[in-house]
Amino acid sequence: MAENRDRPRGRSAFPWILGLAVVLGAWLRFDQLLAQIPADDEWHALRAVWEHDFAWIFTHFGISDYSIPLALYDELLANTIGLGELGLRLPMLAGGLATIVLVPVLVRPLVGGRAAGSLALLIATSPMLVYFSRYARPYAPATLAAVCALIAAWRWREEGGGRWAGLYAAGAVLAVWLLPVYGPLVAAPGAFLFAEGLLRPRRAPHAASRVLLLGLLVGLALAALLGPALLNDFGSLTDKMAGRRGIDLETLRQVASLYSGTGDPRLWGVVLAAAFVGGLVVLRRAPLLVAFVAWALLVQLAVLVATRPDKINSGITCGRYLLPFQPLLLLAVAVALGELDRLLRLPAAVPVGALALGSALFVDGPLPGELARPNDFTNHAWHQYYYDAESRAGLVDYWGRHRQQLPPFYLQLAELEPGSVHLLETPWFYSWHRIKLREAQAVHHQHVAVGFLGRDLNLGNELPLGGEFRFRTFVDVGDYDEIVRRGFDYVVFHNDLTRELKKSAPLVHIRLGTHLEEYRARFGPPVYEDKRLTVFAVR
């Protein structure tokens, strides 16, 4: 494709647009970040750090499939400066912000500065890419590494040079070490170039032997990094395969909605139509590039269809296993906007078009709800798994929100100024479908943190605070000085969490008696009490 249709103004505008995208993306990714309560899959690495050492983490995938390099990083922080909310999510933030910059910069020579600038804005505001930049799972850095590997492989084919071969190798190794499921995706470019070298030896830019050598180097690096875990714990990978359901049309509909950033079929239809037009533009200019990307997508999709990873029929699961293709989808949209600019000959066509589309997607997408203040659960499945009202209604039915009304205590808090009260709620279960605190916060609009019972609860839903683990959103309910110092207004005890959550909670008995007696002695009688809650004023 290697043609730049920018006018001089477009070239000079790119750094400014890129800077704007970085500022906008940073705001969306850092907003209320320190207040986000680590939950659900974020606990995979936390449990590994709590229960194991460096050697065990390096040589196992774990039953909960944590990312080995991220768990090693967490272990390092825990054993040095302590692991907290920011440290836990820092690699994801770095990967998400770097994606805004690096991907547009790498594709600019291929599509021009205007399309690259539009791409930066689209990446910065994509709800799914924002989500994975804030969530302590490997998808954001692995996506960056995989996309860089794909682009580098193509530019190595087009331009030659050791730097592109090196970037492909580094990206491929890092992507697979972070997330082994991306293995087929990053292997596909090598297979494409190798086949080209075999089938067209005189016209291929690289001999098959050179491609094979590069592939062997990548394979050796991955063998060193993943070999011990494959030998010791291969079963943890295979146990996730052969799920009950595979990818179907409903899965693809959900992925289209998530990638487009909206639950409105009309809007995501516009996004997909724009991507189709952009794809046709690229096909006309560089058909082999389209074949290259399509081949990588088909290889990754074929492996997912064949192996049926657990819950792959869910849009959020399938979407994250194909996530490196979302920036490429947005690139096709950006190319379509660039073609609109070329046809209309209006200097403002691309930025105005991108702004109009982005504004419509923003208003209809999940970001306004996530940005509500306070919101200590922006990563919750309610915000992230579905963007359309019908599917979210299904979540409500699944979680049983209407089985019980909220306790009157929360309704009383709703009458106060939002964000004026700080609650410490205990006990809890860390799985999304067992966290009703988000639903309560959506009504009372006050700050929430989670209290740990320590000696009375050891079900894998708590960590030993202090020392290795230094979280602001987790507090020991027996550390009265810390509770007062942190300015909590109320400590809320859920008297029978198993009954409160009904079928969505393990059948366990959590003993609150000792804590309740100590709180009565220290803080006086509860200010609110019913069958579900016992609430003490602590300030």
C-alpha positions in Angstrom: 0.0 0.0 0.0 2.9 2.2 0.9 1.4 5.5 -0.3 0.8 8.6 1.6 -2.0 10.7 0.3 -1.7 13.4 3.0 -1.6 17.0 2.1 1.0 19.1 4.0 -1.6 20.1 6.5 -2.4 16.5 7.3 1.3 15.7 7.9 1.7 18.6 10.3 -1.6 17.8 12.1 -0.7 14.2 13.0 1.4 14.9 16.1 -1.3 17.1 17.5 -4.0 14.6 16.9 -1.8 11.9 18.4 -1.2 14.1 21.4 -4.9 14.7 21.8 -5.6 11.0 21.6 -3.0 10.3 24.3 -4.5 12.9 26.6 -8.1 11.6 26.0 -7.0 8.0 26.3 -5.1 8.6 29.5 -8.1 10.4 31.1 -10.4 7.4 30.3 -7.9 4.9 31.5 -6.9 6.7 34.8 -10.3 7.9 35.9 -11.1 6.6 39.4 -8.5 3.9 38.8 -7.1 3.8 42.4 -10.7 3.3 43.7 -11.3 0.2 41.6 -11.8 -2.9 43.7 -9.7 -5.8 42.3 -12.2 -8.6 41.5 -13.0 -11.7 39.4 -10.2 -12.7 37.0 -7.8 -10.1 38.6 -7.6 -12.5 41.5 -6.0 -15.2 39.4 -2.6 -13.6 39.7 -3.3 -12.5 43.3 -3.9 -16.0 44.4 -0.7 -17.2 42.6 1.4 -14.5 44.4 -0.2 -15.3 47.7 0.2 -19.1 47.5 3.4 -19.6 45.5 6.9 -18.4 44.8 8.8 -17.3 41.7 9.9 -20.8 40.7 6.4 -22.3 40.9 4.8 -19.4 39.0 7.4 -19.7 36.2 6.8 -23.4 35.8 3.0 -23.5 36.0 0.0 -22.1 34.1 -2.2 -22.5 37.2 -5.7 -23.8 37.3 -7.0 -20.2 36.9 -4.7 -19.6 33.9 -2.8 -16.5 35.2 -0.3 -14.8 32.9 3.1 -16.1 33.8 5.1 -12.8 33.2 2.5 -10.7 34.9 2.3 -13.0 37.9 6.1 -12.9 38.1 5.9 -9.0 38.0 3.3 -9.1 40.8 5.4 -11.4 42.8 8.4 -9.0 42.4 6.3 -6.1 43.6 4.8 -8.0 46.5 8.3 -9.0 47.7 9.8 -5.5 47.4 7.6 -2.4 47.6 4.3 -4.2 48.1 1.5 -4.8 45.6 -1.4 -2.4 45.4 -4.1 -1.3 42.9 -1.8 0.9 40.7 1.1 -1.6 40.6 -1.3 -4.5 39.8 -2.6 -2.7 36.8 0.4 -0.7 35.6 1.5 -3.1 32.8 -2.1 -3.0 31.4 -2.1 0.9 31.6 1.3 1.0 29.9 0.2 -1.4 27.1 -3.1 0.5 26.5 -1.4 3.9 26.3 1.4 2.6 24.2 -1.2 1.1 21.7 -2.6 4.6 21.2 0.9 5.8 20.1 2.7 2.9 18.5 0.1 1.3 16.3 -0.8 4.6 14.5 2.9 5.5 14.2 3.7 2.0 12.7 0.8 2.1 10.2 1.2 5.8 9.2 3.6 5.0 6.3 1.0 2.6 5.0 -2.2 4.6 5.3 -1.1 8.3 5.8 -1.2 10.7 8.7 -4.9 11.5 8.6 -6.1 7.9 8.8 -3.4 7.2 11.4 -4.5 10.2 13.5 -8.2 9.0 13.3 -7.0 5.5 14.3 -5.3 7.0 17.4 -8.6 8.7 18.4 -10.6 5.6 17.8 -8.2 3.4 19.9 -8.2 6.0 22.7 -11.9 6.0 23.0 -12.7 2.3 22.3 -14.6 1.0 25.4 -13.2 -2.5 25.1 -9.6 -1.2 24.8 -10.2 1.2 27.7 -11.5 -1.7 29.7 -8.6 -4.0 29.2 -6.2 -1.1 29.9 -7.7 -0.9 33.4 -8.2 -4.6 34.1 -5.3 -6.6 35.5 -5.3 -9.3 32.8 -2.8 -9.6 30.0 -5.0 -8.6 27.1 -3.8 -5.0 26.7 -0.1 -5.6 26.6 -0.5 -8.9 24.6 -2.7 -7.1 22.1 -0.1 -4.4 21.6 2.7 -7.0 21.2 0.6 -9.1 18.7 -0.4 -6.1 16.6 3.2 -4.8 16.5 4.3 -8.3 15.4 1.7 -8.4 12.6 2.7 -4.9 11.3 6.4 -5.6 11.7 6.1 -8.8 9.7 4.4 -7.0 6.9 6.9 -4.2 6.9 9.8 -6.7 6.9 8.2 -8.2 3.8 7.9 -4.8 2.2 11.1 -3.0 3.3 13.4 -5.7 4.6 15.8 -4.7 7.4 16.7 -6.5 10.6 14.8 -4.0 12.8 11.4 -5.2 11.4 12.4 -8.9 11.8 13.5 -8.1 15.3 10.3 -6.3 16.2 8.3 -9.2 14.8 10.2 -11.7 16.9 10.0 -9.6 20.1 6.3 -9.0 19.6 5.5 -12.6 18.9 7.5 -13.9 21.9 6.0 -11.4 24.3 2.5 -11.8 23.0 2.6 -15.6 23.4 4.4 -15.5 26.8 1.7 -13.1 28.1 -1.2 -15.0 26.5 -0.5 -18.4 24.9 -3.9 -18.3 23.1 -2.3 -15.7 20.7 0.2 -18.3 19.4 -1.7 -19.1 16.2 -2.2 -15.4 15.5 1.5 -14.5 15.6 2.6 -17.7 13.9 0.4 -17.0 10.9 2.6 -14.2 9.4 5.6 -16.4 9.5 3.7 -19.2 7.8 2.5 -16.8 5.1 6.0 -15.5 4.4 7.4 -19.0 4.5 4.8 -20.3 2.0 5.5 -17.3 -0.2 9.2 -18.1 -0.2 8.5 -21.7 -1.2 5.8 -21.0 -3.8 7.4 -17.9 -5.4 11.1 -18.3 -4.7 12.2 -15.8 -7.3 9.6 -13.1 -6.5 9.3 -13.5 -2.7 11.1 -10.7 -0.8 12.6 -13.2 1.6 13.8 -16.7 1.1 12.0 -19.5 2.9 15.2 -20.4 4.7 15.4 -16.9 6.2 11.8 -17.0 7.4 12.3 -20.5 8.8 15.4 -19.3 10.7 13.4 -16.4 12.2 10.7 -18.8 13.2 13.1 -21.1 14.8 14.6 -18.2 16.9 11.1 -17.3 18.0 10.3 -20.9 18.8 13.5 -21.3 20.9 12.8 -18.2 22.9 9.2 -19.4 23.6 10.5 -22.9 24.5 12.8 -21.3 27.1 10.0 -19.2 28.5 7.0 -21.6 28.3 8.7 -25.0 28.2 8.9 -25.6 31.9 5.2 -24.7 32.3 4.3 -26.9 29.4 6.2 -29.9 30.8 4.9 -29.4 34.4 1.4 -28.2 33.8 0.1 -28.9 30.3 -3.1 -30.2 31.8 -4.1 -26.7 32.9 -4.2 -25.6 29.3 -6.0 -28.7 27.9 -8.6 -28.5 30.7 -9.8 -25.2 29.2 -10.4 -26.8 25.8 -13.4 -28.6 24.4 -16.1 -26.4 26.0 -19.7 -27.3 25.7 -20.5 -24.6 23.1 -18.6 -23.1 20.3 -18.7 -19.9 18.3 -22.0 -19.2 16.7 -23.8 -16.2 15.1 -24.9 -14.8 18.4 -21.2 -14.8 19.5 -20.2 -12.9 16.4 -23.1 -10.4 17.0 -21.8 -9.7 20.5 -18.2 -9.3 19.3 -19.4 -6.8 16.6 -21.2 -4.8 19.3 -18.1 -4.9 21.7 -15.6 -4.0 19.0 -17.8 -1.2 17.7 -18.4 0.2 21.2 -22.2 0.3 21.1 -25.2 -1.8 21.7 -27.3 -0.1 19.0 -27.3 -2.4 15.9 -27.7 0.7 13.7 -24.5 2.3 15.0 -22.4 -0.8 15.0 -23.8 -1.5 11.5 -22.4 1.9 10.5 -19.0 1.0 12.1 -18.9 -2.3 10.2 -20.0 -0.7 7.0 -17.2 1.9 7.3 -14.7 -0.9 8.1 -15.9 -2.8 5.0 -15.4 0.3 2.8 -12.0 0.9 4.3 -11.1 -2.8 3.6 -12.1 -2.3 0.0 -9.9 0.7 -0.3 -6.9 -1.2 1.0 -7.9 -4.2 -1.2 -7.7 -2.0 -4.2 -4.3 -0.5 -3.3 -2.6 -3.5 -1.6 -4.6 -6.8 -2.1 -1.8 -8.9 -0.7 -1.9 -6.9 2.6 -5.6 -7.8 2.9 -4.8 -11.4 2.3 -2.0 -11.2 4.9 -4.3 -9.9 7.6 -7.3 -12.1 6.6 -5.0 -15.2 6.8 -3.9 -14.3 10.3 -7.6 -13.8 11.4 -8.7 -17.1 9.8 -5.9 -19.0 11.4 -6.7 -17.6 14.9 -10.4 -18.1 14.4 -10.0 -21.7 13.0 -8.0 -22.7 16.1 -10.6 -21.2 18.4 -13.4 -23.1 16.5 -11.4 -26.3 16.6 -10.3 -26.2 20.3 -13.5 -24.6 21.7 -11.9 -22.9 24.7 -14.2 -22.7 27.7 -17.0 -20.1 27.3 -15.8 -19.2 23.8 -19.5 -18.8 22.8 -19.6 -15.7 25.0 -18.9 -12.5 23.1 -16.5 -11.1 25.7 -14.5 -14.3 25.7 -14.3 -14.7 21.9 -13.7 -10.9 21.6 -10.7 -10.9 23.9 -9.2 -14.0 22.2 -9.4 -12.0 18.9 -8.6 -8.6 20.4 -5.5 -7.8 18.3 -7.9 -7.5 15.3 -10.0 -4.8 16.9 -7.3 -2.1 16.3 -7.1 -3.4 12.7 -10.9 -3.1 12.4 -10.6 0.5 13.7 -7.8 1.1 11.1 -10.2 0.1 8.3 -12.7 2.6 9.7 -10.0 5.3 9.8 -9.1 4.5 6.2 -12.7 4.9 5.2 -12.8 8.3 6.8 -9.6 9.1 4.9 -11.2 8.1 1.6 -14.2 10.4 2.5 -11.7 13.2 2.9 -10.1 12.5 -0.5 -13.5 12.4 -2.2 -15.0 15.5 -0.6 -11.8 17.5 -0.7 -12.8 19.1 2.6 -9.9 19.5 5.1 -12.1 19.0 8.1 -14.0 16.0 6.7 -11.9 13.4 8.5 -11.8 15.0 12.0 -15.4 16.0 11.9 -16.5 12.6 10.7 -14.4 10.9 13.4 -15.8 13.3 16.0 -19.4 12.7 15.0 -19.1 9.0 14.9 -17.1 8.9 18.1 -19.6 11.1 19.9 -22.5 8.9 18.9 -20.7 5.8 20.0 -19.7 7.4 23.3 -23.2 8.5 24.2 -24.7 5.1 23.3 -21.8 3.0 24.8 -20.8 2.0 28.3 -18.3 4.9 29.0 -20.9 7.4 30.4 -22.0 4.8 33.0 -18.5 3.9 33.9 -17.5 7.6 34.3 -20.4 8.2 36.8 -19.0 9.2 40.2 -18.4 7.4 42.4 -18.0 4.1 40.7 -15.7 1.5 42.3 -16.7 -1.2 39.9 -16.0 0.1 36.4 -14.6 -3.3 35.4 -17.7 -5.1 36.5 -19.3 -7.4 34.0 -22.4 -5.2 34.0 -20.5 -2.5 32.2 -18.2 -4.7 30.1 -19.8 -7.9 28.9 -22.7 -6.5 26.9 -23.5 -3.0 25.6 -27.2 -3.6 24.6 -30.1 -3.4 27.0 -31.6 -6.8 26.1 -28.4 -8.7 26.9 -27.9 -6.7 30.1 -31.5 -7.7 31.1 -30.3 -11.3 30.8 -27.5 -10.6 33.3 -30.1 -9.1 35.7 -32.1 -12.3 35.4 -29.0 -14.5 35.8 -27.8 -12.7 38.9 -31.3 -12.5 40.4 -31.3 -8.8 41.0 -35.1 -8.7 41.4 -35.2 -11.6 43.9 -34.8 -9.1 46.7 -35.2 -5.4 47.2 -32.2 -3.4 48.4 -32.1 -2.9 52.2 -33.6 0.4 53.3 -30.2 1.5 54.6 -28.9 1.9 51.0 -32.0 3.8 50.0 -31.4 6.2 52.9 -27.9 6.8 51.7 -29.3 7.6 48.2 -30.9 10.7 49.7 -27.5 12.1 50.7 -25.0 14.0 48.5 -23.3 11.5 46.1 -19.8 10.6 47.3 -20.2 12.1 50.7 -20.2 8.7 52.6 -17.5 6.0 52.7 -18.7 2.4 53.3 -16.6 -0.6 54.3 -18.6 -3.7 53.4 -17.9 -7.2 54.6 -17.8 -10.1 53.8 -17.7 -10.7 50.0 -17.0 -13.1 47.2 -14.7 -11.8 44.5 -16.6 -13.2 41.4 -18.5 -10.7 39.4 -21.8 -12.7 39.6 -21.4 -12.7 43.4 -20.8 -9.0 43.9 -24.0 -7.2 44.6 -22.2 -4.2 45.9 -22.1 -2.7 42.4 -25.9 -2.8 42.2 -26.2 -1.2 45.6 -23.7 1.6 44.7 -25.7 2.3 41.5 -28.5 3.2 43.8 -26.9 4.9 46.8 -24.0 6.6 44.9 -21.5 6.4 47.8 -17.9 5.2 48.1 -17.3 1.5 48.7 -14.4 -0.6 49.9 -14.2 -4.2 51.0 -13.6 -5.4 54.5 -11.6 -8.5 55.2 -12.5 -10.6 58.3 -9.1 -12.2 58.6 -9.2 -14.9 61.2 -12.8 -15.9 60.5 -12.7 -16.3 56.7 -10.2 -18.1 54.6 -12.1 -19.1 51.5 -9.7 -17.6 48.9 -11.7 -14.4 48.9 -9.2 -12.5 51.1 -5.5 -11.7 51.3 -3.2 -11.1 54.2 -3.0 -7.3 54.3 0.1 -5.3 55.1 3.6 -6.3 54.0 3.2 -7.9 50.6 -0.3 -6.7 49.8 -1.0 -3.0 50.3 -4.4 -2.3 48.8 -6.5 0.8 49.5 -9.7 -0.9 48.6 -9.2 -3.7 51.0 -9.2 -3.1 54.8 -9.0 -5.4 57.8 -12.3 -4.9 59.7 -10.3 -5.5 62.9 -7.8 -2.7 62.2 -9.9 0.0 63.9 -7.1 2.6 63.7 -6.9 2.2 60.0 -10.6 2.4 59.6 -10.7 5.7 61.4 -7.6 7.0 59.7 -9.1 6.2 56.3 -12.3 8.2 57.1 -14.9 5.4 56.8 -18.3 6.4 58.0 -20.0 3.0 58.3 -18.9 -0.6 58.5 -21.6 -2.8 56.9 -21.8 -6.4 57.9 -23.8 -8.7 55.6 -25.2 -11.1 58.1 -25.7 -14.1 55.9 -24.0 -13.6 52.5 -24.8 -17.1 51.3 -28.5 -16.6 51.8 -28.3 -13.0 50.4 -26.7 -14.2 47.1 -28.8 -17.4 47.0 -27.7 -19.8 44.4 -24.8 -17.7 43.2 -22.7 -18.2 46.4 -20.9 -21.2 47.8 -22.7 -22.9 50.6 -20.4 -21.8 53.5 -21.0 -20.4 56.9 -19.2 -17.2 57.6 -18.8 -16.5 61.3 -19.5 -12.8 62.2 -20.3 -13.3 65.9 -16.9 -12.2 67.3 -16.6 -9.2 65.1 -20.1 -8.0 65.8 -19.5 -8.3 69.6 -16.3 -6.3 69.3 -17.9 -3.6 67.2 -20.8 -3.3 69.7 -18.3 -2.9 72.5 -16.2 -0.4 70.6 -18.7 1.7 68.6 -22.0 1.1 70.4 -25.2 -0.4 69.1 -25.7 -0.6 65.3 -27.3 2.4 63.6 -29.1 0.0 61.3 -29.9 -3.7 61.6 -32.2 -6.1 59.9 -31.9 -9.8 58.8 -29.4 -8.9 56.0 -27.3 -6.0 57.4 -25.8 -4.9 60.6 -24.3 -1.4 60.2 -22.1 0.4 62.7 -21.2 4.1 62.5 -17.4 4.4 63.0 -17.0 8.1 62.7 
